[in-house]
């Protein structure tokens, strides 16, 4: 199940721009304007946008540094272009650095393809996906973004089976741990929808919580900060979550409100954080509305507990954690089957 996610496409675009700018001396003749000198700068700008959209990661940072390095060495050429100066010759130092940049670009290209994640097509699985970007917070109110330049603080995913059950829906609500995102669990959630469940999942970056500081709590930094903290100091990470229990409860409650379930529907909470206190609080808050909870962290064969099925969807992190990269999507499918079996048993027992 190889595929090109939007993040991978953005990374390859940046690398292609830097490579084009670094090899231009091979095909641009002298006595012409060096128009392609701005291409690495454009790549660096795209890299910054990519970090803002997809979040900070080691891979994104390396690509940004490469684009920045190429832009710095081409800055003089950009100034000459702006001054309408014609090329008479390429500086030998610039040619050497450009060759180095080109080699680094090729290495990064290979690295991106080596760690490409597994991807599935929801349409081919009979799954309808809807994504809604929202702004605001729990204390000020959350609403869908309706004009440009509004800060994206909530992203809601809805996975629905094409074939509806007339007897009522089985609704699954999922908030990923702060060390992951819905995208990491996307294959798993698609599989649940394929099995007939209505799935609501959300990424929340509101300022209601107090995880780190204003910078590391930004959308593009929070997951990375949580990853580093959990890997280096699990005790500190646990305290951070405990201090934000009320916020985590509100995240599930927000999804519960979006589901708009009826009396014929059954509702289950799904988590992957070994955070029993949050699940209990949500159930107590919504007496009689929740039919059961399931925590993926209690499955023995889920090796990346609290990180998600990274073997499928985040190969770089999987490699760092010492796990085997799997692009078949097996672990996501297996976890989805475990959840399906649990829900089926709960429904039968409740009848």
N, C-alpha and C positions, 0 to 999 in steps of 0.2 A: 504494500500500500504506500508506494512512494507518491509524493505530491509536492506542489509548490504552494506553501502558505504565503500570505501577503507579506509577512515579515521576511521570508526567504527571498521573495521577489525584490523587496526593497534593498536587501543586502547585496544581491547580485547586481542591481542597478547601480548602486554606489560604487562597487568594485569595477564595473564596466566603465563608468565615467572616469575613474582614477586611472585605469589601464589605458583608456583612449588618450587622456591627457599626457600620460607618461611615455607613450610610444609615438607621439605625433611627429617627432623629429625624423622618423623613418619614412614618412610619406608626405610631409609638407616641404615644398621646395623653398629655397631662399628667395629673397626679394619679395616676400609677401607678408601680409599682416598675420600675426600669430594668434588667430581667433580662438584656437582650441586651448589656449593657455588658461582660459576661465573654467574649463570643464572640471578640473579637480576641485576648484572652489565650489562649483555647483554640487559636486558629489558630497563635499563636506556639509553643505547646507541640507541636502537630502538626508544625510546620516543623522544630523541633529533632529530633524523632523521624525525620523524613524525611531530614535530613542524616545522622543516625546510621545509617540503613538503606541509603540510596542513595549516600552519600558527599558530600563538599564540592564545590561547583561555584559558579561566578559566579552562575548563575541561581538556585540554591537560596539563596545568600547574599543576593541582592537581595530575594527573597520573604521571607526571615527578617527582614531589616532593616525591611521594610514592616510586617510583623506586629508587630515590636517597637515601632516608632514608634506604631502605632495603639494598642497595649496601654498604652504610657506615657501617652498623652493620655486614655485611658479609665480610668486607674488611680483617679482621684478618684471617678469614677462607680461603680467596683467597690466602693470603700470605703463609699460611701453605700448601696449595695445591701446590703453586709454589715451595715451598721448599721440596716437596715430603714427607711431614709429614703425617702419618697415623692417623685417628681419634681414640682416646681412649675414649673420652666422649664429649658430647655437653655441653657447659657452660649453667648453669641454666638461666643466664641473657639473653643469646642468644635465648634460647628456649622461654622465656617469650616475648621478642621483636618479635620473629618470629610469635608467636601466634597473637600478636597485628597486625602485618603486614598482616597476613592472613585474619583477620576480616576486616581490612580496604580494602583489595582487594575485598572481597565479597561485601562490601558496594558499592565500585566503580563499580563492575560488575552490581549490581542492578541499580545504577544511570545511567550507560550507556544505559541499556535496557529501562529504564524509559523515557529517552530523545532521543530515536532512531528516526531519521527523516523519512519522507515519501520518497519512491524511486519508480520510474517507469522504466520499460524496454522499451527503445526506439524502439528496434527491433519489439516487439509485437505491437507497435503503428504504425508500418510502417514508422519509421523515421531512417535515416542514420546519425550517428554522427561521426564527425572527429575532432580530437584535434591536434593542432600543437603548439609545444613549441619553442619559439624564444628567441634570445638574441640581445642585442644592445639597442639603443635609437633613438629618432627622429633626433637628430643632427648628430649621427654617422652612422645611418642606422640600420634597423631591418632585421634580417635574421634568418632562421630556424636553430636550434641547430644541428650541424653536427659532433661534436666530444665531448668526455667526459669532464666534469668539466667546461663547459661553463655556465655562470650565466644565469638563466632563468628569463628574464625580461618581457616577453609577452607570454600570453597563449591565443590562438585563438580557438574558438569553432565554428563549422559549423554544423547546423542541416538542413537536406534536406529531403523532402518527397520522398518516393520511386517512386511515380507516378509523372512524370514531366508534366508540362502544356506546350503543344507545342506552345501556343499563346504567351508565355512569362512568365517570373517569376515575382512574387511579393517578393521583397527583404526587409527584416527587419534587421536593424543594431542596436545593443544594446551594450552600455557600462554601466555596473552596477555602482551604486554609490560606493565611496571608503569605505563605511561602510558595503559593501557586496561583493559578488563575483558572477561569472557566475553560480557556483554550487548552490547558493541559489535560483537562478531563473531557474534552469535546467528543472524542470517539466513544468513551464510556457512556456519556449522556445520549449520544445518537443511538447507541445500542439499546438503551432503556426505552427511548421513544419508539424504536423499531419493535420492541416487545409489547407496545401498546400503552405506554405510560405518557402522561403529560408532564413534562419536566420544565421546571423554572429554576434558573440558576442566575447568580448575580456576582459581579465584581464591584466592591464598594471601596471608594477612596475618599469618603467624606471626612470633614474635619471634626466630627463628633468625638472620635477617639483620640487617645494620647499615646501613640506607639513609640515614637522616637523624638523628632523635632520637626519644625516646619519644612525643612528641606527633605529629610528622609521619609517624611509622610506624604510627599508628592506622589502622584500616580506613577510616574516612571521610575521612582526610586524605592517605594515601599517594599515591593516583593524582594528586591535584591537585599535590602537591609534586613528583612526578616530571614532570608535564606542564610546570610552570613551569621546572624545572631543565633539561629537555631543550630547551625552546624558547629559553631564555636562554643556556645554556652546555652545548653537546653534549659537549664534552670532559670536563667534570665529571660529566655523566650517564654517560658511558662508563666512567669510573673507578669510579663507584658500582656499576655492574653487574659490573665486573671483580672488585671486592672481595667480591661476593656470588655468584660463580660456583657454589660448592659448594651453596648454597641453591637456586639455579635448577636445578641438576642433580637435587637431591633432590625438587623439585616434579614433574619429569618421571618420576622413579622411582616416586613415590607413585601417579601416574596409571597407570603400567605395572602396578603391583601390583593396582590396582582392576580393570583390564581383564580379568584372569584368562584370558588367551588360551591356546589349545591349540596343538598342533604344526601343525594345519591352518590356523591364522590367520597373516595377514601384518600387520606392525605398521609404521606410518610416524609420524614425528615432524613436527609442523607448528609453525612459529614465524613471527614478524613483527618481528624485532629485529636482523637482520643480526649475529647472535651465534653465529658458527661454532664458537667454542671450547666453548660449552655443548653444542651438538649432538654434537660429537666426544666430549666427556666422557661423555655419556649412552650413546652407542653403545659406547664402550670399557668402560663400567661393565656393559653388558648384551650381552656378546659373543654374536653369533649370533642375538639376539632382534629386532634392529631391521633392517627391510628397506630403509629409505630415509628421507631427511629432505628437507623442502621449506621454504624460507624465502620468505614472501610479499614480503619487502623487496627481493628481487632482480627482481621484476616491474616493468618500466618503466612500465606503465600503472596501477600502484598508487601514487597520488600522495601519500597520507598514510602513508608507510612508518614503521612503528613506532608508529603511532597507531591503526591499524585503518581499516575502511571507514566513516570518520566522515561521509562525504557522505550515507550512508544513516541512520546510527544516532546520530550526535551532531552535528546541524546547527549548533549554536552554535560548537563547536570547528572544524568545517569552514569556517564563515564567517570565523573568526579566522585560519585558515591560508590564506585566500584561495581556497578551493575552492568549486565550485558545488554547492549542496545538491541532492540527488537522492532523492526519496521513492519511486522506482520499484523500488529495491533492485538496480539494474543492477550496480553495482560489486561488491556482495557475491556476486551470481550469477556474475559474470565471474571473480572470484577463485576461487570454488568450482569452476568449470569448468577453470581452469588447474591446480588441485590434482588434480582428477579425471583430467585428461589425463596428468599426470605419473605418478600412481600406476598408471594403466592401462599406460603404457609400461614402468614398472619391473616390473610383474607379468609382462608378456609377455616381457620380456628375461630374467627369472629362470626362466622355464619351460624 
